[in-house]
Amino acid sequence: MTVNPTIQRELPADLVRDRLPRHVAVIMDGNGRWAKRQGLPRIMGHRRGVDTLKDMLRCCKDWGISALTAYAFSTENWGRPLEEVDFLMTLFERVLRQELREMMAEEVQIHFVGNLDALPKSLREEIQRSMAETRNNTGIRFTVATNYGGRQEIIQACREIATKVQQGHLQPEQIDEALFERHLYTAGHADPDLLIRTSGEMRISNFLLWQVAYAELYVTNTLWPDFDRNEFHRALSAYQQRDRRFGKVKV
């Protein structure tokens, strides 16, 4: 998580600390297109994207944002070329192994959400180790959605609840939003206040379908590897200009 010491560490003066999002989620899109524009293989875009994510995590911590969730690998991404998928699995594992010591020093609490059972065994082991070793850290909650799909998450929650009803442990009338949320991958996590998508695509791509019901959306044409603190500053400025009513009318 080492960053250039000349990068602004303090919250920009035009941002109001009390109006910052507590939880930011990001759809990190555009790594492949960035690499293509540079005349590089797609995998180089993913490498650069990791550096961007590390700096954004540090930026959130510096500026007082308490949670960051990143969409790293979707259930649909298995359909990409085998070479790219294998590279991504190896990259995730290597980054976890190399960055864990600094994550500990920075008090980062790491979480992974998604169908982790389908991941390579060695990666699962690194994931479990990173979550176990950082579980008591209090600096920032960093959640990585890996082999994650919002529809899959909702179906799994429905199956678990249906099983409890079938077994007589739960009555249908007891099912409410709070109970449903306890069966999601993100149980115990606050919903995102701000969802950022890079590369200009106007969709949420099966990401946190339940959780972003009232998140503010911010879409930028900037490709993920070029999304720096200045771009994040713009996103936060736009967020602070929003009037969040959650379906209600202010009087």
Backbone as CSV, one residue per row, in Angstrom:
resi,resn,N_x,N_y,N_z,CA_x,CA_y,CA_z,C_x,C_y,C_z
1,MET,0.805,-1.215,0.000,0.000,0.000,0.000,0.839,1.267,0.000
2,THR,2.119,1.168,-0.299,2.986,2.328,-0.333,2.554,3.282,-1.434
3,VAL,2.471,4.567,-1.127,2.072,5.560,-2.111,3.085,6.682,-2.150
4,ASN,3.057,7.449,-3.208,3.928,8.597,-3.376,3.685,9.596,-2.253
5,PRO,4.750,10.017,-1.526,4.542,10.919,-0.386,4.012,12.282,-0.781
6,THR,4.102,12.653,-2.071,3.600,13.949,-2.517,2.090,13.924,-2.744
7,ILE,1.490,12.745,-2.744,0.041,12.645,-2.936,-0.683,13.222,-1.718
8,GLN,-1.772,13.921,-1.974,-2.508,14.566,-0.891,-3.071,13.534,0.071
9,ARG,-2.622,13.615,1.322,-3.068,12.680,2.341,-4.248,13.241,3.140
10,GLU,-4.324,14.583,3.245,-5.409,15.200,4.008,-6.667,15.316,3.141
11,LEU,-7.815,15.330,3.793,-9.077,15.504,3.081,-9.074,16.853,2.366
12,PRO,-9.386,16.883,1.047,-9.446,18.157,0.331,-10.364,19.150,1.028
13,ALA,-9.961,20.431,1.003,-10.640,21.458,1.791,-12.092,21.665,1.387
14,ASP,-12.441,21.367,0.125,-13.813,21.616,-0.318,-14.766,20.493,0.046
15,LEU,-14.264,19.399,0.600,-15.131,18.295,1.015,-15.499,18.439,2.486
16,VAL,-16.748,18.132,2.800,-17.249,18.227,4.174,-17.149,16.855,4.823
17,ARG,-16.359,16.754,5.861,-16.109,15.439,6.475,-17.395,14.761,6.928
18,ASP,-18.316,15.511,7.488,-19.559,14.921,8.010,-20.482,14.425,6.897
19,ARG,-20.193,14.800,5.647,-21.038,14.374,4.539,-20.339,13.369,3.634
20,LEU,-19.231,12.815,4.078,-18.563,11.779,3.313,-19.369,10.480,3.370
21,PRO,-19.328,9.672,2.326,-19.940,8.337,2.416,-19.168,7.500,3.428
22,ARG,-19.864,6.737,4.192,-19.192,5.826,5.116,-18.643,4.606,4.386
23,HIS,-19.359,4.199,3.341,-19.009,2.971,2.622,-19.057,3.258,1.122
24,VAL,-17.940,3.044,0.444,-17.846,3.220,-1.001,-17.661,1.856,-1.648
25,ALA,-18.421,1.587,-2.702,-18.248,0.368,-3.496,-17.786,0.767,-4.896
26,VAL,-16.929,-0.051,-5.506,-16.403,0.297,-6.827,-16.500,-0.897,-7.778
27,ILE,-16.967,-0.611,-8.997,-16.901,-1.563,-10.102,-15.703,-1.143,-10.941
28,MET,-14.639,-1.911,-10.855,-13.345,-1.528,-11.427,-13.276,-1.959,-12.891
29,ASP,-13.856,-1.161,-13.765,-13.980,-1.548,-15.165,-12.976,-0.786,-16.030
30,GLY,-12.470,-1.479,-17.044,-11.633,-0.814,-18.029,-10.181,-1.232,-18.047
31,ASN,-9.810,-2.249,-17.267,-8.410,-2.676,-17.255,-7.941,-3.141,-18.631
32,GLY,-8.777,-3.963,-19.291,-8.399,-4.490,-20.600,-8.288,-3.399,-21.648
33,ARG,-9.249,-2.466,-21.635,-9.216,-1.372,-22.608,-8.024,-0.450,-22.374
34,TRP,-7.686,-0.242,-21.101,-6.507,0.572,-20.784,-5.254,-0.058,-21.370
35,ALA,-5.115,-1.382,-21.174,-3.936,-2.078,-21.697,-3.880,-1.995,-23.227
36,LYS,-5.029,-2.170,-23.861,-5.072,-2.123,-25.321,-4.627,-0.762,-25.837
37,ARG,-5.066,0.306,-25.170,-4.668,1.649,-25.584,-3.170,1.876,-25.422
38,GLN,-2.571,1.152,-24.477,-1.132,1.275,-24.258,-0.335,0.313,-25.134
39,GLY,-1.051,-0.500,-25.918,-0.382,-1.501,-26.732,0.181,-2.642,-25.922
40,LEU,-0.485,-2.953,-24.790,-0.018,-3.978,-23.853,-1.016,-5.129,-23.774
41,PRO,-0.585,-6.305,-23.302,-1.524,-7.412,-23.070,-2.535,-7.036,-21.986
42,ARG,-3.715,-7.653,-22.045,-4.773,-7.350,-21.074,-4.293,-7.551,-19.635
43,ILE,-3.450,-8.536,-19.414,-3.019,-8.818,-18.042,-2.268,-7.639,-17.434
44,MET,-1.620,-6.825,-18.262,-0.914,-5.659,-17.734,-1.904,-4.624,-17.206
45,GLY,-3.083,-4.584,-17.805,-4.122,-3.702,-17.278,-4.572,-4.131,-15.894
46,HIS,-4.669,-5.440,-15.677,-5.061,-5.945,-14.360,-3.991,-5.634,-13.319
47,ARG,-2.722,-5.744,-13.708,-1.648,-5.404,-12.776,-1.720,-3.937,-12.372
48,ARG,-1.922,-3.081,-13.365,-2.034,-1.658,-13.072,-3.277,-1.384,-12.233
49,GLY,-4.352,-2.138,-12.487,-5.568,-1.963,-11.717,-5.394,-2.278,-10.246
50,VAL,-4.533,-3.236,-9.925,-4.236,-3.555,-8.526,-3.592,-2.358,-7.842
51,ASP,-2.664,-1.698,-8.524,-2.018,-0.512,-7.948,-3.042,0.582,-7.669
52,THR,-3.987,0.754,-8.601,-5.042,1.752,-8.407,-5.890,1.415,-7.187
53,LEU,-6.235,0.148,-7.034,-7.053,-0.269,-5.904,-6.313,-0.045,-4.583
54,LYS,-5.029,-0.352,-4.554,-4.236,-0.148,-3.340,-4.232,1.326,-2.944
55,ASP,-4.077,2.209,-3.933,-4.051,3.631,-3.608,-5.428,4.124,-3.179
56,MET,-6.489,3.588,-3.790,-7.823,4.022,-3.382,-8.127,3.571,-1.953
57,LEU,-7.694,2.378,-1.604,-7.879,1.899,-0.237,-7.159,2.819,0.740
58,ARG,-5.921,3.173,0.397,-5.163,4.086,1.260,-5.841,5.459,1.316
59,CYS,-6.359,5.908,0.191,-7.033,7.204,0.141,-8.273,7.209,1.040
60,CYS,-9.068,6.144,0.979,-10.241,6.042,1.850,-9.828,6.141,3.318
61,LYS,-8.764,5.455,3.664,-8.285,5.488,5.051,-7.794,6.887,5.418
62,ASP,-7.039,7.504,4.515,-6.520,8.844,4.770,-7.634,9.857,4.963
63,TRP,-8.688,9.741,4.166,-9.737,10.757,4.153,-10.907,10.441,5.083
64,GLY,-10.845,9.319,5.783,-11.849,9.047,6.804,-13.073,8.288,6.346
65,ILE,-12.944,7.537,5.247,-14.032,6.670,4.777,-13.794,5.288,5.368
66,SER,-14.783,4.740,6.040,-14.538,3.571,6.891,-14.649,2.226,6.193
67,ALA,-15.199,2.180,4.952,-15.353,0.886,4.281,-15.252,1.054,2.773
68,LEU,-14.562,0.099,2.144,-14.426,0.059,0.690,-14.701,-1.367,0.232
69,THR,-15.591,-1.508,-0.754,-15.877,-2.814,-1.341,-15.543,-2.768,-2.825
70,ALA,-14.758,-3.726,-3.294,-14.309,-3.750,-4.683,-14.809,-5.012,-5.377
71,TYR,-15.328,-4.831,-6.587,-15.812,-5.947,-7.410,-14.620,-6.469,-8.200
72,ALA,-14.021,-7.559,-7.709,-12.777,-8.050,-8.294,-12.989,-9.104,-9.375
73,PHE,-13.997,-9.977,-9.186,-14.194,-11.080,-10.129,-15.639,-11.550,-9.997
74,SER,-16.390,-11.482,-11.086,-17.800,-11.853,-11.044,-17.994,-13.316,-11.420
75,THR,-19.189,-13.829,-11.153,-19.505,-15.201,-11.548,-19.465,-15.356,-13.064
76,GLU,-19.678,-14.258,-13.791,-19.648,-14.303,-15.251,-18.232,-14.241,-15.818
77,ASN,-17.276,-13.800,-14.996,-15.908,-13.636,-15.495,-15.215,-14.958,-15.816
78,TRP,-15.783,-16.088,-15.358,-15.207,-17.384,-15.726,-15.272,-17.606,-17.232
79,GLY,-16.127,-16.861,-17.918,-16.247,-16.997,-19.367,-15.165,-16.276,-20.148
80,ARG,-14.252,-15.618,-19.470,-13.138,-14.958,-20.149,-12.099,-15.999,-20.577
81,PRO,-11.142,-15.600,-21.434,-10.111,-16.559,-21.857,-9.414,-17.200,-20.669
82,LEU,-9.146,-18.500,-20.781,-8.556,-19.263,-19.680,-7.262,-18.637,-19.186
83,GLU,-6.436,-18.146,-20.091,-5.166,-17.543,-19.700,-5.385,-16.337,-18.790
84,GLU,-6.407,-15.529,-19.108,-6.687,-14.345,-18.299,-7.235,-14.742,-16.928
85,VAL,-8.131,-15.732,-16.896,-8.691,-16.183,-15.624,-7.593,-16.748,-14.730
86,ASP,-6.718,-17.594,-15.292,-5.622,-18.164,-14.516,-4.708,-17.072,-13.974
87,PHE,-4.449,-16.071,-14.803,-3.601,-14.967,-14.359,-4.243,-14.232,-13.189
88,LEU,-5.551,-13.971,-13.279,-6.240,-13.251,-12.213,-6.214,-14.025,-10.903
89,MET,-6.433,-15.333,-10.956,-6.386,-16.138,-9.741,-5.004,-16.080,-9.099
90,THR,-3.977,-16.174,-9.932,-2.604,-16.095,-9.434,-2.299,-14.710,-8.884
91,LEU,-2.800,-13.680,-9.574,-2.576,-12.308,-9.127,-3.219,-12.059,-7.772
92,PHE,-4.463,-12.508,-7.594,-5.132,-12.329,-6.300,-4.312,-12.961,-5.176
93,GLU,-3.848,-14.175,-5.423,-3.103,-14.904,-4.398,-1.784,-14.202,-4.074
94,ARG,-1.085,-13.765,-5.112,0.210,-13.121,-4.904,0.065,-11.796,-4.161
95,VAL,-0.941,-11.021,-4.530,-1.148,-9.729,-3.876,-1.471,-9.930,-2.399
96,LEU,-2.328,-10.897,-2.099,-2.650,-11.171,-0.698,-1.401,-11.534,0.097
97,ARG,-0.595,-12.383,-0.481,0.606,-12.834,0.221,1.601,-11.687,0.425
98,GLN,1.774,-10.874,-0.603,2.776,-9.811,-0.547,2.334,-8.608,0.277
99,GLU,1.039,-8.337,0.306,0.556,-7.120,0.929,0.051,-7.305,2.357
100,LEU,-0.025,-8.536,2.839,-0.659,-8.775,4.137,0.057,-8.040,5.269
101,ARG,1.383,-8.046,5.255,2.116,-7.389,6.340,1.780,-5.898,6.400
102,GLU,1.736,-5.249,5.226,1.416,-3.826,5.219,-0.053,-3.588,5.556
103,MET,-0.928,-4.498,5.140,-2.327,-4.384,5.525,-2.468,-4.417,7.045
104,MET,-1.687,-5.271,7.683,-1.711,-5.336,9.140,-1.224,-4.025,9.740
105,ALA,-0.142,-3.480,9.191,0.408,-2.225,9.706,-0.572,-1.071,9.536
106,GLU,-1.358,-1.122,8.469,-2.328,-0.062,8.185,-3.682,-0.315,8.852
107,GLU,-3.788,-1.394,9.639,-5.029,-1.717,10.350,-6.200,-1.968,9.408
108,VAL,-5.917,-2.603,8.263,-6.966,-2.939,7.301,-7.603,-4.274,7.704
109,GLN,-8.919,-4.291,7.778,-9.659,-5.532,8.068,-10.197,-6.072,6.741
110,ILE,-9.713,-7.241,6.336,-10.011,-7.792,5.021,-11.186,-8.767,5.092
111,HIS,-12.115,-8.628,4.147,-13.224,-9.565,3.998,-13.320,-9.974,2.530
112,PHE,-13.750,-11.184,2.285,-14.055,-11.651,0.938,-15.493,-12.124,0.919
113,VAL,-16.229,-11.776,-0.137,-17.604,-12.235,-0.293,-17.768,-12.834,-1.676
114,GLY,-18.616,-13.847,-1.757,-18.849,-14.551,-3.006,-18.810,-16.042,-2.768
115,ASN,-18.908,-16.807,-3.836,-18.835,-18.260,-3.749,-17.363,-18.667,-3.746
116,LEU,-16.741,-18.606,-2.591,-15.306,-18.834,-2.483,-14.932,-20.302,-2.676
117,ASP,-15.889,-21.204,-2.512,-15.597,-22.634,-2.649,-15.136,-22.996,-4.056
118,ALA,-15.489,-22.185,-5.042,-15.135,-22.495,-6.433,-13.731,-21.997,-6.808
119,LEU,-13.071,-21.284,-5.901,-11.747,-20.744,-6.190,-10.668,-21.801,-5.985
120,PRO,-9.498,-21.628,-6.592,-8.397,-22.579,-6.390,-8.052,-22.717,-4.908
121,LYS,-7.657,-23.918,-4.508,-7.404,-24.222,-3.100,-6.365,-23.286,-2.486
122,SER,-5.275,-23.039,-3.208,-4.224,-22.195,-2.650,-4.712,-20.762,-2.435
123,LEU,-5.571,-20.281,-3.329,-6.135,-18.941,-3.154,-7.078,-18.916,-1.967
124,ARG,-7.903,-19.950,-1.820,-8.811,-20.011,-0.668,-8.027,-19.972,0.637
125,GLU,-6.904,-20.654,0.663,-6.079,-20.669,1.876,-5.540,-19.286,2.197
126,GLU,-5.093,-18.555,1.172,-4.600,-17.194,1.388,-5.725,-16.275,1.846
127,ILE,-6.911,-16.471,1.276,-8.060,-15.662,1.673,-8.386,-15.897,3.145
128,GLN,-8.462,-17.153,3.541,-8.781,-17.468,4.934,-7.721,-16.928,5.881
129,ARG,-6.467,-17.023,5.473,-5.380,-16.524,6.321,-5.478,-15.003,6.477
130,SER,-5.725,-14.311,5.365,-5.786,-12.844,5.428,-6.959,-12.379,6.278
131,MET,-8.104,-13.058,6.154,-9.260,-12.651,6.955,-9.027,-12.943,8.436
132,ALA,-8.414,-14.079,8.726,-8.168,-14.442,10.119,-7.169,-13.489,10.775
133,GLU,-6.098,-13.161,10.067,-5.048,-12.336,10.664,-5.458,-10.879,10.818
134,THR,-6.408,-10.405,9.996,-6.795,-8.988,10.059,-8.125,-8.760,10.767
135,ARG,-8.726,-9.808,11.315,-10.092,-9.705,11.823,-10.238,-8.681,12.941
136,ASN,-9.168,-8.389,13.682,-9.266,-7.442,14.796,-8.808,-6.036,14.417
137,ASN,-8.433,-5.831,13.161,-7.998,-4.507,12.728,-9.189,-3.557,12.651
138,THR,-8.945,-2.294,12.918,-10.041,-1.328,13.015,-9.847,-0.098,12.128
139,GLY,-8.820,-0.096,11.259,-8.548,1.086,10.447,-9.564,1.317,9.353
140,ILE,-9.851,0.291,8.567,-10.821,0.367,7.481,-11.251,-1.045,7.123
141,ARG,-12.517,-1.223,6.789,-13.024,-2.521,6.351,-12.904,-2.593,4.830
142,PHE,-12.137,-3.561,4.358,-11.891,-3.727,2.928,-12.498,-5.047,2.488
143,THR,-13.529,-4.978,1.648,-14.233,-6.171,1.194,-13.967,-6.383,-0.287
144,VAL,-13.598,-7.608,-0.632,-13.299,-7.965,-2.014,-14.354,-8.967,-2.482
145,ALA,-15.131,-8.585,-3.486,-16.144,-9.483,-4.047,-15.490,-10.340,-5.127
146,THR,-15.353,-11.625,-4.850,-14.633,-12.540,-5.733,-15.506,-13.757,-6.024
147,ASN,-15.634,-14.100,-7.309,-16.631,-15.072,-7.745,-17.982,-14.699,-7.137
148,TYR,-18.300,-13.437,-7.310,-19.514,-12.870,-6.728,-20.536,-12.575,-7.819
149,GLY,-21.799,-12.860,-7.518,-22.911,-12.478,-8.377,-24.093,-12.128,-7.498
150,GLY,-24.710,-10.978,-7.734,-25.822,-10.551,-6.906,-27.014,-11.486,-6.969
151,ARG,-27.327,-11.988,-8.165,-28.448,-12.927,-8.282,-28.153,-14.222,-7.545
152,GLN,-26.925,-14.706,-7.685,-26.524,-15.928,-6.986,-26.654,-15.742,-5.477
153,GLU,-26.245,-14.583,-4.994,-26.314,-14.293,-3.563,-27.757,-14.326,-3.064
154,ILE,-28.656,-13.720,-3.830,-30.070,-13.669,-3.431,-30.685,-15.066,-3.464
155,ILE,-30.379,-15.856,-4.492,-30.891,-17.219,-4.577,-30.412,-18.057,-3.398
156,GLN,-29.126,-17.915,-3.064,-28.594,-18.678,-1.936,-29.307,-18.299,-0.645
157,ALA,-29.546,-17.009,-0.439,-30.258,-16.566,0.761,-31.667,-17.144,0.804
158,CYS,-32.344,-17.151,-0.338,-33.702,-17.709,-0.398,-33.701,-19.195,-0.058
159,ARG,-32.720,-19.922,-0.552,-32.638,-21.353,-0.271,-32.422,-21.615,1.219
160,GLU,-31.544,-20.827,1.826,-31.280,-21.018,3.256,-32.527,-20.729,4.084
161,ILE,-33.230,-19.666,3.734,-34.444,-19.311,4.474,-35.534,-20.358,4.237
162,ALA,-35.685,-20.822,2.969,-36.690,-21.837,2.659,-36.432,-23.129,3.426
163,THR,-35.155,-23.478,3.569,-34.798,-24.682,4.316,-35.216,-24.553,5.777
164,LYS,-34.999,-23.389,6.361,-35.382,-23.173,7.757,-36.904,-23.239,7.924
165,VAL,-37.634,-22.716,6.948,-39.097,-22.803,6.999,-39.534,-24.259,6.877
166,GLN,-38.924,-24.969,5.941,-39.263,-26.375,5.716,-39.007,-27.215,6.958
167,GLN,-37.937,-26.896,7.675,-37.567,-27.660,8.869,-38.340,-27.219,10.112
168,GLY,-39.172,-26.207,9.953,-39.985,-25.749,11.073,-39.282,-24.791,12.013
169,HIS,-38.088,-24.299,11.621,-37.342,-23.377,12.481,-37.734,-21.920,12.258
170,LEU,-38.551,-21.689,11.248,-38.885,-20.323,10.887,-40.280,-20.295,10.276
171,GLN,-41.077,-19.295,10.637,-42.402,-19.119,10.058,-42.323,-18.078,8.935
172,PRO,-43.070,-18.256,7.854,-43.002,-17.307,6.737,-43.220,-15.862,7.159
173,GLU,-44.115,-15.643,8.115,-44.399,-14.271,8.536,-43.237,-13.634,9.298
174,GLN,-42.249,-14.441,9.670,-41.070,-13.897,10.353,-40.036,-13.340,9.366
175,ILE,-40.235,-13.596,8.101,-39.267,-13.146,7.102,-39.469,-11.655,6.831
176,ASP,-38.432,-10.886,7.101,-38.449,-9.464,6.800,-37.078,-9.071,6.240
177,GLU,-36.863,-7.802,5.976,-35.604,-7.367,5.375,-34.404,-7.698,6.261
178,ALA,-34.555,-7.478,7.556,-33.439,-7.722,8.466,-33.038,-9.197,8.456
179,LEU,-34.032,-10.083,8.472,-33.729,-11.512,8.440,-33.085,-11.894,7.113
180,PHE,-33.609,-11.370,6.012,-33.055,-11.688,4.700,-31.598,-11.251,4.614
181,GLU,-31.296,-10.061,5.125,-29.927,-9.546,5.055,-28.950,-10.420,5.834
182,ARG,-29.433,-11.075,6.862,-28.550,-11.947,7.650,-28.120,-13.185,6.877
183,HIS,-28.766,-13.457,5.746,-28.422,-14.617,4.939,-27.650,-14.244,3.669
184,LEU,-27.304,-12.986,3.543,-26.505,-12.548,2.409,-25.022,-12.717,2.713
185,TYR,-24.197,-12.736,1.659,-22.742,-12.794,1.855,-22.274,-11.631,2.728
186,THR,-22.952,-10.500,2.604,-22.516,-9.274,3.267,-23.152,-9.086,4.637
187,ALA,-23.672,-10.131,5.228,-24.300,-10.020,6.551,-23.351,-9.323,7.519
188,GLY,-23.873,-8.328,8.221,-23.063,-7.600,9.180,-22.351,-6.397,8.593
189,HIS,-22.418,-6.222,7.266,-21.782,-5.077,6.601,-22.849,-4.007,6.339
190,ALA,-22.498,-2.763,6.531,-23.406,-1.674,6.160,-23.508,-1.585,4.642
191,ASP,-24.660,-1.171,4.140,-24.836,-1.006,2.698,-23.973,0.142,2.184
192,PRO,-23.543,0.080,0.920,-22.766,1.194,0.355,-23.605,2.473,0.269
193,ASP,-22.963,3.595,0.521,-23.584,4.896,0.321,-23.327,5.402,-1.100
194,LEU,-22.185,5.028,-1.658,-21.777,5.500,-2.972,-21.235,4.323,-3.775
195,LEU,-21.759,4.159,-5.004,-21.259,3.142,-5.926,-20.620,3.848,-7.114
196,ILE,-19.341,3.590,-7.322,-18.597,4.189,-8.423,-18.362,3.141,-9.495
197,ARG,-18.639,3.514,-10.751,-18.292,2.640,-11.866,-17.407,3.411,-12.839
198,THR,-16.285,2.826,-13.177,-15.381,3.450,-14.131,-15.650,2.931,-15.547
199,SER,-15.057,3.606,-16.533,-15.063,3.245,-17.965,-16.338,3.642,-18.693
200,GLY,-17.277,4.299,-18.012,-18.436,4.851,-18.690,-19.600,3.912,-18.932
201,GLU,-19.488,2.652,-18.531,-20.597,1.709,-18.730,-21.726,2.023,-17.748
202,MET,-22.954,2.088,-18.263,-24.100,2.511,-17.454,-24.894,1.312,-16.951
203,ARG,-24.267,0.481,-16.166,-24.950,-0.679,-15.589,-24.208,-1.095,-14.327
204,ILE,-24.881,-1.918,-13.496,-24.246,-2.351,-12.242,-23.747,-3.791,-12.312
205,SER,-23.995,-4.477,-13.415,-23.350,-5.761,-13.706,-23.473,-6.796,-12.588
206,ASN,-24.682,-6.947,-12.053,-24.952,-8.022,-11.092,-24.163,-7.842,-9.792
207,PHE,-23.893,-6.600,-9.428,-23.083,-6.307,-8.242,-23.949,-5.731,-7.129
208,LEU,-23.997,-6.412,-5.997,-24.680,-5.920,-4.799,-26.108,-5.462,-5.097
209,LEU,-26.858,-6.327,-5.774,-28.190,-5.934,-6.225,-29.100,-5.511,-5.074
210,TRP,-29.038,-6.203,-3.964,-29.845,-5.860,-2.791,-29.273,-4.634,-2.084
211,GLN,-27.953,-4.615,-1.940,-27.298,-3.645,-1.072,-27.256,-2.226,-1.631
212,VAL,-27.303,-2.072,-2.959,-27.188,-0.720,-3.525,-28.556,-0.098,-3.832
213,ALA,-29.594,-0.612,-3.205,-30.953,-0.121,-3.479,-31.051,1.399,-3.364
214,TYR,-30.351,1.985,-2.395,-30.399,3.435,-2.219,-29.016,4.067,-2.224
215,ALA,-28.054,3.388,-2.821,-26.726,3.982,-2.983,-26.776,5.057,-4.065
216,GLU,-25.959,6.078,-3.910,-25.797,7.071,-4.963,-24.851,6.501,-6.017
217,LEU,-25.196,6.647,-7.288,-24.393,6.103,-8.376,-23.553,7.200,-9.008
218,TYR,-22.292,6.870,-9.277,-21.392,7.809,-9.952,-20.653,7.042,-11.041
219,VAL,-20.834,7.481,-12.288,-20.198,6.828,-13.430,-19.228,7.813,-14.072
220,THR,-18.014,7.349,-14.332,-17.006,8.169,-14.987,-16.474,7.437,-16.211
221,ASN,-16.103,8.181,-17.234,-15.508,7.584,-18.427,-14.061,7.158,-18.202
222,THR,-13.473,7.580,-17.117,-12.093,7.220,-16.805,-11.967,5.709,-16.641
223,LEU,-10.976,5.117,-17.265,-10.719,3.690,-17.098,-10.103,3.447,-15.718
224,TRP,-10.379,2.282,-15.156,-9.971,2.032,-13.776,-8.482,2.289,-13.523
225,PRO,-7.552,1.842,-14.350,-6.141,2.093,-14.037,-5.780,3.572,-13.950
226,ASP,-6.596,4.453,-14.525,-6.343,5.895,-14.476,-7.160,6.596,-13.391
227,PHE,-7.907,5.834,-12.601,-8.753,6.428,-11.562,-7.876,6.735,-10.343
228,ASP,-7.478,8.007,-10.210,-6.580,8.397,-9.130,-7.321,9.214,-8.074
229,ARG,-6.582,9.821,-7.168,-7.202,10.584,-6.083,-7.952,11.803,-6.594
230,ASN,-7.493,12.386,-7.663,-8.231,13.511,-8.239,-9.604,13.063,-8.741
231,GLU,-9.636,11.881,-9.395,-10.911,11.340,-9.874,-11.817,10.989,-8.694
232,PHE,-11.247,10.425,-7.655,-12.024,10.077,-6.464,-12.575,11.349,-5.814
233,HIS,-11.758,12.389,-5.797,-12.191,13.683,-5.270,-13.429,14.169,-6.027
234,ARG,-13.423,14.048,-7.364,-14.577,14.459,-8.168,-15.819,13.642,-7.810
235,ALA,-15.619,12.346,-7.612,-16.752,11.487,-7.253,-17.342,11.890,-5.907
236,LEU,-16.479,12.176,-4.939,-16.955,12.570,-3.616,-17.622,13.936,-3.656
237,SER,-17.101,14.846,-4.485,-17.728,16.155,-4.632,-19.139,16.014,-5.195
238,ALA,-19.289,15.155,-6.204,-20.614,14.916,-6.780,-21.545,14.301,-5.746
239,TYR,-21.034,13.365,-4.959,-21.835,12.720,-3.921,-22.348,13.752,-2.919
240,GLN,-21.496,14.685,-2.543,-21.894,15.651,-1.520,-22.906,16.674,-2.029
241,GLN,-23.103,16.707,-3.327,-24.120,17.587,-3.894,-25.478,16.903,-4.023
242,ARG,-25.519,15.603,-3.750,-26.774,14.861,-3.860,-27.659,15.114,-2.636
243,ASP,-28.964,14.979,-2.850,-29.946,15.087,-1.771,-30.518,13.695,-1.538
244,ARG,-30.003,12.997,-0.541,-30.395,11.612,-0.298,-31.674,11.575,0.535
245,ARG,-32.763,11.151,-0.084,-34.066,11.136,0.586,-34.561,9.714,0.886
246,PHE,-33.948,8.708,0.290,-34.333,7.313,0.538,-35.818,7.085,0.284
247,GLY,-36.334,7.705,-0.782,-37.728,7.516,-1.156,-38.708,8.391,-0.417
248,LYS,-38.198,9.223,0.500,-39.077,10.070,1.300,-39.028,11.506,0.794
249,VAL,-39.843,12.357,1.351,-39.867,13.780,1.011,-39.469,14.566,2.256
250,LYS,-38.475,15.447,2.086,-38.051,16.259,3.217,-39.011,17.434,3.374
251,VAL,-39.319,17.732,4.638,-40.251,18.854,4.918,-39.536,19.913,5.738
